[in-house]
């Protein structure tokens, strides 16, 4: 064992109120993907079943992210560093940091690409000006990563501006659709192509499970464990439910789960454009920030260098968005999103079961820690096989064996496996 990595440990004067952390989670929830996923769930289920699926999915997410966040609060460390306790310093540095960095950078690029493309098309429809989508992606990508470089303070202030405005715009879209008769589609709605309850829960979980895994990056700023739990549930549950339900209701009313359709149908293209940009912005700042932290760990840097690595992470994502290469690697990013959650199972088992949640017992293990690495890899494989991550990959589709919820399966398997291996090892 070795002492905790102090290069990323925050100082006590950097602690934030639980409301500040809640605002960060709320801003992350208010996003274009959340509306789209809500549209998929809402248009594929009855409203009652959709609401229940969303509640169950977010309850699972909040429980796991609370455990991750409380450990981060205790240690003052981000996820990529804390992982060294369960997987060893090198396991966290070379495996986990790489996976988290690639995932966050990739999703930053996808979000920047979506924002740039939508910005270009909406500007064209309003003014007739033809602004290249790649240029819009670059401009907004740079703006987003500059905000991310201000670390936690930047996130907090951006969300204080974005969340109220987005809430007002989306509320107007809902009222508009109800007032002009589109709400009739909700009466006795029955989906033409229904999806199962487990699928609805799985979509809800999948929409935020990677963020739950990197909860430590933000919850380390909490003052105590109670603040972690409060900020996790208050930041995710209300805003997440509202966004998914809005996406579902508006998808039924407009016949599409594309946010640009929601906004243009309500006759507000300019305000809609602002809302679209801010929705992407608040989410992407988190992607760049966490990607930068993971990249810092991977490169052997400390917190002081994280602003530089955040800029690097954002620039890589922006370049990928501009050249359009991300369209061909979304399957790869989906695979990463299935792999990441298994990390939570190993870390929760190590800290909360084996170490009894006592920060005095927590230390970073040297090298690669076998029990943690084996449990993580097995859990990640189970998540991919049961969650459909291999379904669209040529040659691996035979490994697609759907069962329950892939990411949750991965968490549970890695948690149980790590606990068993550790307890057997201690007896011998």
C-alpha positions as CSV (number, residue, x, y, z in Angstrom):
1,X,0.0,0.0,0.0
2,X,1.0,3.6,-0.4
3,X,-0.4,6.9,1.0
4,X,-3.2,8.7,-0.7
5,X,-2.4,10.7,-3.9
6,X,-2.3,14.3,-2.6
7,X,-1.8,15.7,-6.1
8,X,-5.6,15.7,-6.6
9,X,-6.9,15.9,-3.1
10,X,-8.9,19.1,-2.6
11,X,-8.3,21.5,0.3
12,X,-11.0,22.0,2.9
13,X,-11.5,25.6,1.7
14,X,-12.6,24.3,-1.7
15,X,-15.6,22.6,-0.3
16,X,-18.9,23.7,-1.8
17,X,-22.5,23.8,-0.5
18,X,-24.8,20.9,-1.5
19,X,-26.9,23.4,-3.5
20,X,-23.9,24.3,-5.6
21,X,-23.3,20.6,-6.4
22,X,-27.0,20.1,-7.0
23,X,-26.9,22.8,-9.6
24,X,-24.1,21.0,-11.4
25,X,-26.0,17.8,-11.5
26,X,-29.2,19.6,-12.6
27,X,-27.3,21.3,-15.5
28,X,-25.9,17.9,-16.5
29,X,-29.5,16.4,-16.6
30,X,-30.9,19.2,-18.7
31,X,-29.5,18.0,-22.0
32,X,-30.4,17.1,-25.6
33,X,-29.8,13.4,-25.0
34,X,-32.2,13.4,-22.0
35,X,-35.0,14.8,-24.1
36,X,-34.4,12.3,-26.9
37,X,-34.2,9.4,-24.5
38,X,-37.4,10.6,-22.8
39,X,-39.0,10.8,-26.2
40,X,-38.0,7.2,-26.9
41,X,-39.4,6.0,-23.6
42,X,-42.5,8.1,-23.7
43,X,-43.4,7.2,-27.3
44,X,-42.9,3.5,-26.6
45,X,-44.8,3.1,-23.4
46,X,-48.0,4.2,-21.7
47,X,-47.4,7.3,-19.6
48,X,-47.9,5.5,-16.3
49,X,-45.4,2.7,-17.2
50,X,-43.0,5.3,-18.5
51,X,-43.1,7.3,-15.2
52,X,-42.5,4.1,-13.2
53,X,-39.6,3.0,-15.4
54,X,-38.0,6.4,-15.0
55,X,-38.4,6.4,-11.2
56,X,-36.9,2.9,-10.9
57,X,-34.0,3.8,-13.3
58,X,-33.1,7.0,-11.5
59,X,-33.4,5.4,-8.1
60,X,-30.7,2.9,-9.1
61,X,-28.5,5.6,-10.5
62,X,-28.8,7.9,-7.4
63,X,-28.0,5.0,-5.0
64,X,-24.8,4.0,-6.8
65,X,-23.6,7.6,-7.4
66,X,-24.2,8.4,-3.7
67,X,-21.8,5.6,-2.7
68,X,-19.2,6.8,-5.2
69,X,-19.8,10.4,-4.2
70,X,-19.5,9.7,-0.4
71,X,-16.2,8.0,-0.9
72,X,-14.9,11.0,-2.9
73,X,-16.1,13.3,-0.2
74,X,-14.3,11.3,2.4
75,X,-11.0,11.1,0.4
76,X,-11.2,14.4,-1.5
77,X,-10.1,12.5,-4.6
78,X,-11.7,12.2,-8.1
79,X,-12.8,8.9,-9.5
80,X,-9.8,8.1,-11.6
81,X,-7.5,8.5,-8.6
82,X,-9.8,6.7,-6.1
83,X,-9.9,3.7,-8.4
84,X,-6.3,3.0,-7.4
85,X,-7.6,1.6,-4.1
86,X,-9.5,-1.2,-5.8
87,X,-7.5,-1.7,-9.0
88,X,-4.0,-0.5,-7.9
89,X,-2.3,2.7,-9.0
90,X,-1.3,1.4,-12.4
91,X,-4.7,-0.2,-13.0
92,X,-6.4,3.1,-12.3
93,X,-3.8,5.0,-14.3
94,X,-3.5,3.0,-17.4
95,X,-6.9,1.2,-17.6
96,X,-9.6,3.3,-15.9
97,X,-8.1,6.7,-16.7
98,X,-7.9,5.7,-20.4
99,X,-11.5,4.4,-20.5
100,X,-12.9,7.4,-18.7
101,X,-10.8,9.9,-20.8
102,X,-11.8,8.3,-24.1
103,X,-15.5,8.1,-23.1
104,X,-15.7,11.7,-21.9
105,X,-13.7,13.1,-24.9
106,X,-15.8,11.1,-27.3
107,X,-19.0,12.3,-25.9
108,X,-17.8,15.8,-25.8
109,X,-17.1,15.6,-29.5
110,X,-20.6,14.1,-30.2
111,X,-22.3,16.8,-28.2
112,X,-20.2,19.5,-30.0
113,X,-21.1,18.0,-33.3
114,X,-24.8,17.9,-32.5
115,X,-24.7,21.5,-31.3
116,X,-22.8,22.6,-34.4
117,X,-25.1,20.8,-36.8
118,X,-28.3,22.1,-35.2
119,X,-26.9,25.6,-34.9
120,X,-26.0,25.6,-38.6
121,X,-29.4,24.4,-39.7
122,X,-31.4,26.7,-37.4
123,X,-29.4,29.8,-38.4
124,X,-30.0,28.8,-42.0
125,X,-33.7,28.5,-41.5
126,X,-33.9,31.9,-39.7
127,X,-31.6,34.0,-41.9
128,X,-30.8,32.0,-45.0
129,X,-27.1,32.2,-44.2
130,X,-25.2,29.0,-44.9
131,X,-22.7,28.6,-42.0
132,X,-20.8,25.3,-42.3
133,X,-21.7,22.8,-39.6
134,X,-18.0,22.0,-39.0
135,X,-17.2,25.7,-38.3
136,X,-20.2,25.9,-35.8
137,X,-18.9,22.8,-34.1
138,X,-15.4,24.2,-33.7
139,X,-16.7,27.6,-32.4
140,X,-19.0,26.1,-29.8
141,X,-16.6,23.4,-28.9
142,X,-13.9,26.0,-28.1
143,X,-16.4,28.1,-26.0
144,X,-17.5,25.0,-24.1
145,X,-14.0,23.9,-23.2
146,X,-12.9,27.4,-22.2
147,X,-15.8,27.3,-19.6
148,X,-14.7,23.8,-18.5
149,X,-11.2,25.1,-17.8
150,X,-12.5,27.3,-15.0
151,X,-13.0,24.0,-13.1
152,X,-15.9,23.7,-10.6
153,X,-16.6,27.5,-10.4
154,X,-17.2,27.7,-14.1
155,X,-19.7,24.8,-13.9
156,X,-21.5,26.4,-11.0
157,X,-22.1,29.8,-12.6
158,X,-22.9,28.4,-16.1
159,X,-25.7,26.3,-14.6
160,X,-27.1,29.2,-12.6
161,X,-27.7,30.9,-16.0
162,X,-28.6,27.9,-18.1
163,X,-31.0,25.9,-15.9
164,X,-33.6,28.6,-15.4
165,X,-33.6,29.7,-19.0
166,X,-33.9,26.1,-20.3
167,X,-36.7,25.4,-17.9
168,X,-38.7,28.4,-19.0
169,X,-38.2,27.5,-22.7
170,X,-39.2,23.9,-22.3
171,X,-42.2,24.8,-20.1
172,X,-43.3,27.2,-22.9
173,X,-43.0,24.4,-25.5
174,X,-45.2,22.2,-23.3
175,X,-47.9,24.9,-22.7
176,X,-47.9,25.8,-26.4
177,X,-48.5,22.2,-27.5
178,X,-51.3,21.8,-24.9
179,X,-52.9,25.1,-25.9
180,X,-53.0,24.4,-29.6
181,X,-54.5,21.0,-29.5
182,X,-51.4,18.7,-29.7
183,X,-52.2,17.5,-26.2
184,X,-55.1,15.5,-27.6
185,X,-52.6,12.9,-28.7
186,X,-51.9,12.1,-25.0
187,X,-55.5,11.0,-24.3
188,X,-55.5,7.2,-24.1
189,X,-52.1,7.1,-25.9
190,X,-51.0,3.6,-26.9
191,X,-47.6,3.2,-28.5
192,X,-47.5,1.9,-32.1
193,X,-44.3,0.1,-31.3
194,X,-44.3,-0.7,-27.6
195,X,-41.1,-1.3,-25.6
196,X,-40.9,-3.4,-22.4
197,X,-40.7,-2.1,-18.9
198,X,-37.1,-3.3,-18.5
199,X,-36.1,-1.6,-21.7
200,X,-37.5,1.7,-20.3
201,X,-35.6,1.3,-17.1
202,X,-32.5,0.4,-19.1
203,X,-32.8,3.5,-21.2
204,X,-33.1,5.6,-18.1
205,X,-30.1,4.0,-16.4
206,X,-28.0,4.2,-19.6
207,X,-28.7,7.9,-20.0
208,X,-26.7,8.8,-16.8
209,X,-24.8,5.8,-15.6
210,X,-21.4,7.0,-16.8
211,X,-21.9,10.3,-15.0
212,X,-22.7,8.3,-11.9
213,X,-19.4,6.5,-12.2
214,X,-17.5,9.9,-12.3
215,X,-19.6,11.4,-9.5
216,X,-16.5,11.6,-7.5
217,X,-15.1,14.3,-9.7
218,X,-17.8,16.7,-8.3
219,X,-18.9,15.2,-5.0
220,X,-15.3,15.5,-3.6
221,X,-16.2,19.1,-3.1
222,X,-19.1,18.3,-0.8
223,X,-18.8,19.2,2.9
224,X,-20.1,15.9,4.2
225,X,-21.8,12.6,3.2
226,X,-25.3,13.9,3.8
227,X,-24.6,16.7,1.3
228,X,-23.5,14.1,-1.2
229,X,-26.7,12.2,-0.9
230,X,-28.9,15.3,-0.9
231,X,-27.2,16.8,-4.0
232,X,-27.3,13.5,-5.9
233,X,-31.0,12.9,-5.4
234,X,-32.0,16.6,-5.6
235,X,-29.9,17.2,-8.6
236,X,-30.8,14.1,-10.6
237,X,-34.3,13.0,-9.7
238,X,-36.4,16.2,-10.2
239,X,-34.6,17.5,-13.2
240,X,-34.1,14.0,-14.7
241,X,-37.8,13.1,-14.4
242,X,-38.9,16.4,-15.8
243,X,-36.6,16.2,-18.8
244,X,-37.5,12.6,-19.6
245,X,-41.2,13.3,-19.2
246,X,-41.0,16.5,-21.2
247,X,-39.2,14.6,-23.9
248,X,-41.9,11.8,-23.8
249,X,-44.9,14.2,-23.8
250,X,-43.5,16.4,-26.6
251,X,-42.5,13.4,-28.7
252,X,-46.1,12.2,-28.5
253,X,-47.5,15.7,-29.3
254,X,-45.1,16.5,-32.2
255,X,-44.4,13.0,-33.5
256,X,-40.7,13.4,-33.1
257,X,-38.1,13.3,-30.3
258,X,-35.8,15.8,-32.0
259,X,-35.4,18.9,-29.8
260,X,-35.2,21.2,-32.8
261,X,-38.7,20.0,-33.8
262,X,-40.0,20.7,-30.3
263,X,-38.7,24.3,-30.5
264,X,-39.6,25.2,-34.1
265,X,-43.1,23.7,-33.7
266,X,-43.6,26.1,-30.8
267,X,-42.7,29.0,-33.1
268,X,-39.6,30.2,-31.3
269,X,-36.6,29.4,-33.4
270,X,-34.3,32.0,-31.9
271,X,-35.0,31.3,-28.3
272,X,-35.0,27.6,-29.2
273,X,-31.5,28.0,-30.7
274,X,-30.3,29.5,-27.4
275,X,-31.9,26.7,-25.4
276,X,-30.4,24.1,-27.7
277,X,-26.9,25.6,-27.3
278,X,-27.2,25.9,-23.5
279,X,-28.6,22.4,-23.2
280,X,-25.5,21.0,-24.9
281,X,-23.1,23.5,-23.2
282,X,-24.0,22.5,-19.6
283,X,-23.5,18.8,-20.3
284,X,-20.4,19.2,-22.4
285,X,-18.6,21.3,-19.8
286,X,-18.8,18.2,-17.5
287,X,-17.5,15.9,-20.2
288,X,-14.5,18.1,-20.8
289,X,-13.8,18.6,-17.1
290,X,-13.9,14.9,-16.2
291,X,-12.1,14.0,-19.4
292,X,-9.3,16.4,-18.4
293,X,-9.0,15.0,-14.9
294,X,-8.8,11.4,-16.3
295,X,-6.2,12.5,-18.8
296,X,-4.1,14.2,-16.0
297,X,-4.0,10.9,-14.1
298,X,-3.1,9.0,-17.3
299,X,-0.2,11.4,-18.0
300,X,1.0,11.3,-14.4
301,X,0.1,14.9,-13.8
302,X,-1.7,16.4,-10.8
303,X,-4.6,18.8,-10.2
304,X,-2.5,21.8,-11.1
305,X,-2.2,20.5,-14.7
306,X,-5.9,19.6,-15.0
307,X,-6.8,22.9,-16.7
308,X,-4.3,22.2,-19.5
309,X,-5.5,18.6,-19.9
310,X,-9.1,19.7,-19.9
311,X,-8.3,22.0,-22.7
312,X,-6.5,19.2,-24.5
313,X,-9.5,16.9,-24.0
314,X,-11.9,19.5,-25.3
315,X,-9.8,20.3,-28.3
316,X,-9.5,16.6,-29.3
317,X,-13.2,16.2,-29.0
318,X,-13.8,19.4,-31.0
319,X,-11.5,18.3,-33.8
320,X,-13.2,14.9,-34.0
321,X,-16.5,16.7,-34.2
322,X,-15.3,19.0,-37.0
323,X,-14.0,16.3,-39.2
324,X,-17.1,14.1,-38.8
325,X,-15.2,11.1,-37.6
326,X,-17.4,10.6,-34.6
327,X,-20.3,9.3,-36.8
328,X,-18.3,6.1,-37.3
329,X,-17.2,5.5,-33.7
330,X,-20.5,5.9,-31.8
331,X,-20.6,2.1,-31.5
332,X,-17.2,2.2,-29.8
333,X,-18.3,4.9,-27.4
334,X,-21.4,2.9,-26.6
335,X,-19.1,0.0,-25.8
336,X,-17.1,2.3,-23.4
337,X,-20.3,3.4,-21.8
338,X,-21.2,-0.3,-21.0
339,X,-17.7,-0.9,-19.6
340,X,-17.4,2.1,-17.3
341,X,-20.2,1.2,-14.8
342,X,-18.5,-2.1,-13.7
343,X,-15.9,0.2,-12.1
344,X,-18.5,1.3,-9.5
345,X,-19.1,-2.3,-8.4
346,X,-15.4,-2.9,-7.6
347,X,-14.9,0.4,-5.9
348,X,-18.1,0.1,-3.8
349,X,-17.1,-3.4,-2.7
350,X,-13.6,-2.3,-1.8
351,X,-14.5,0.8,0.2
352,X,-17.9,0.1,1.6
353,X,-17.8,-3.7,2.2
354,X,-14.1,-4.5,2.7
355,X,-13.0,-1.3,4.3
356,X,-16.3,-0.6,6.1
357,X,-16.5,2.9,4.7
358,X,-13.7,4.1,6.9
359,X,-11.4,6.6,5.1
360,X,-8.6,5.7,7.5
361,X,-8.5,2.2,5.9
362,X,-8.3,3.7,2.3
363,X,-5.0,3.6,0.6
364,X,-3.9,3.5,-3.0
365,X,-2.5,0.0,-3.8
366,X,0.7,-0.3,-5.8
367,X,0.9,-1.6,-9.4
368,X,-2.1,-3.6,-10.7
369,X,-4.3,-5.2,-8.1
370,X,-5.4,-8.6,-9.3
371,X,-8.7,-9.1,-7.5
372,X,-9.9,-5.6,-8.6
373,X,-8.8,-5.9,-12.2
374,X,-10.3,-9.4,-12.6
375,X,-13.6,-8.4,-11.1
376,X,-13.8,-5.2,-13.1
377,X,-13.0,-7.0,-16.4
378,X,-15.5,-9.8,-15.8
379,X,-18.2,-7.3,-14.7
380,X,-17.5,-5.1,-17.8
381,X,-17.8,-8.2,-20.1
382,X,-21.1,-9.2,-18.5
383,X,-22.5,-5.7,-18.9
384,X,-21.5,-5.7,-22.6
385,X,-23.0,-9.2,-23.3
386,X,-26.3,-8.6,-21.5
387,X,-26.7,-4.9,-22.4
388,X,-26.3,-5.3,-26.2
389,X,-23.0,-3.5,-26.5
390,X,-21.7,-6.2,-28.9
391,X,-24.9,-6.3,-31.0
392,X,-23.8,-3.9,-33.7
393,X,-20.1,-5.0,-33.8
394,X,-19.3,-7.3,-36.7
395,X,-18.2,-10.7,-35.5
396,X,-19.3,-10.1,-31.9
397,X,-23.0,-10.1,-32.4
398,X,-23.1,-13.7,-31.2
399,X,-22.2,-12.4,-27.8
400,X,-25.4,-10.4,-27.5
401,X,-27.4,-12.1,-24.8
402,X,-30.0,-9.6,-23.5
403,X,-30.8,-9.9,-19.8
404,X,-32.2,-7.3,-17.4
405,X,-30.1,-4.1,-17.5
406,X,-26.6,-4.4,-18.8
407,X,-24.8,-1.7,-16.7
408,X,-26.6,-2.8,-13.5
409,X,-25.6,-6.4,-14.3
410,X,-22.0,-5.3,-14.6
411,X,-22.0,-3.4,-11.3
412,X,-23.6,-6.3,-9.4
413,X,-21.3,-9.0,-10.9
414,X,-18.1,-7.0,-10.3
415,X,-19.2,-6.1,-6.7
416,X,-20.0,-9.7,-5.8
417,X,-17.0,-11.1,-7.4
418,X,-14.6,-8.7,-5.8
419,X,-16.1,-9.3,-2.3
420,X,-15.9,-13.1,-2.7
421,X,-12.3,-13.0,-3.9
422,X,-11.2,-10.7,-1.1
423,X,-12.9,-12.6,1.7
424,X,-11.5,-15.9,0.4
425,X,-8.0,-14.4,0.2
426,X,-8.2,-13.1,3.8
427,X,-9.2,-16.5,5.1
428,X,-6.2,-18.1,3.4
